Amino acid sequence: MNSRPLKLDLAEVVWDDVHYRPTRDIGTLQIVAYVAAGGGMLGRSAAEQPADFYIDARSGRLPYGRRRITQIVAVLAAIAEARGLDPHHMPTMPDFHSCGVF
């Protein structure tokens, strides 16, 4: 198994989203970023402010590697921008409280 994330062409990812998934709710991608970052304040930052997201050196153990998380958040920011949303101030992430995720 290759431990390195794929090198994505974000322009290709955005093109694919525009042409094949234009009705997909951006909230789905926000949930993916939230869970990948481990939830909490770090996850909420990834989901709602992907353009400003960074992983502080003081962060504890993460469920995925830093490069993978950063790539997920970069995809969210690129797709949000292509859809006309501000990746610095995204809509509030969908609420999934008490679903047993964390």
N, C-alpha and C positions, 0 to 999 in steps of 0.2 A: 504494500500500500504506500502510495506517495504521500508524504506528510506535508508537502508544500501545496498551498492553494493554487488553483489555476490562475494564470495571468489573463484577466478579462479585458476585452476591449469595451470600455464603457459606452462608446458611441454605438457599437453593435448591440449592446444590451438595451440601450434606449430605443434603438430602431425596432428591435424585436418586441419591446413592450408596446410601442406605439402601433405596430402593425398586427400583432397577434394577441395582445392582452389589454386592449384599451379600456375594457370595462372592469378590470380587476381593481378591487378596492385597495387604496394605498395603505389602509390599516393592516392588511395582511402582511405587507412588508415591514411595517412598523413592529408588529408582534414578533416577526422573525428576528429583527435586530435586537429587540428587547430581551428575548430569551437567549440569543447567542451571547450577549454581553453579560448574562448572569442575573438579569433583573435588577431590582433596586434603583438607586439614583443613576448609576452608570448605564443601565439598560434604558431608563427613561430618557436620558440624554441622547443615547444612540437613536432612539425612536422619534424623538420630537425635535432634536437639533442636530441632524446628521452632518451638516456642513461644519459645525463647530466641535464635533466629537473628537475626543482623544482619550487614551487610556493612561491615567496617571501612574507613575512608577510605584506609588504606594498601594496600588490595587492588589488585592489578594488573588487567590487562585481563580482562574477564569474557566468556564466550561469548554471553551475553544481557544485556539491560539490567537495571539494578538493580530497576526497578519490576516487570519480568516475573518475575525470580527471586523477589522478595519475594511476589508474588502466588502463585506455585507453592508456595512454602513455607507460605503462609497456608492454602491449600487442604489441604495435607497435614496441618497442625495441626488444622484444623476437622474433617476426616474422622476423624483419629485420636481426637480427643476424643469424637466422636459414637459411635465404636465401643468406647468404654470404655478406650482406651489413654491413658497419660500423655504428652502432647506435649512434656513437659520431659525425659522419659527413655523414648524409643521403643525397641522391640526393635532389636537389631543389624541393620543393613542386609544384604540378601543379598550373598553373596560372588560377585563376577564377575571375579576376578583372572585376568589373562592372556587376556582376551577381545578385546584389541586396541582398546579404547575410548580409552585414553590411552597 
